[in-house]
Amino acid sequence: MSRIGKKPITLPVGVTLTCNDGDVVVKGPKGTLSRHVDKCIGVEIDGTIVTLTILDEHADDVQAKHGLYRALLANMVKGVSEGFTRNLIINGVGYKAAVTGDKLVLNIGYSHPIEVVAPQGISFSCPSQTEVIVSGIDKELVGQTAANIKAKRPVEPYHAYGVRYKEETVTLKEGKKAGK
């Protein structure tokens, strides 16, 4: 049995979880998320405690699915109650970002501005010209959107110009040395 899968999920106040034939729906103050759970995993709801059980011991990779679905459901519960954010830092001479409507406009060293349209359920904000905050209730979508923005201009290792996560550390390479 998976150690992660055995942990119960506690529902915060205002969050409801319903399961019908493997389709799990989580509703909360920030929105609604749904996901299908494999038939070898059972979802038991007891008041504000949700536990996942293994229904078919002999199915392939059931141990991994037990922990996986527990983590996915816990992320859904956290998303509809608190939400998720990813912070990006833009570093470079003349590099900047701005939000216009639901688009993020990046000036990151190309001859033209890069426009990133926010997917459904994602919002962008720019507290400063060099910082971008991606927020939403779906952890997977927030992370993928932030990774797509980061991929527009990867960090180069000599001056650290580019787009990176706020908590990411960049190891700089040493430049050329003058000969004798």
Stockholm file with secondary structure:
# STOCKHOLM 1.0

chainA/1-180         MSRIGKKPITLPVGVTLTCNDGDVVVKGPKGTLSRHVDKCIGVEIDGTIVTLTILDEHADDVQAKHGLYRALLANMVKGVSEGFTRNLIINGVGYKAAVTGDKLVLNIGYSHPIEVVAPQGISFSCPSQTEVIVSGIDKELVGQTAANIKAKRPVEPYHAYGVRYKEETVTLKEGKKAGK
#=GR chainA/1-180 SS CCHHHHSCEECCTTCEEEEETTEEEEEETTEEEEEECCTTEEEEEETTEEEEEESCTTSTTHHHHHHHHHHHHHHHHHHHHTCEEEEEEEESTTCEEEEETTEEEEESSSSSCEEEECCTTEEEEEEETTEEEEEESCHHHHHHHHHHHHTTSCCCTTTCCEEEETTCCCCCCCCCCCCC
#=GC SS_cons         CCHHHHSCEECCTTCEEEEETTEEEEEETTEEEEEECCTTEEEEEETTEEEEEESCTTSTTHHHHHHHHHHHHHHHHHHHHTCEEEEEEEESTTCEEEEETTEEEEESSSSSCEEEECCTTEEEEEEETTEEEEEESCHHHHHHHHHHHHTTSCCCTTTCCEEEETTCCCCCCCCCCCCC
//
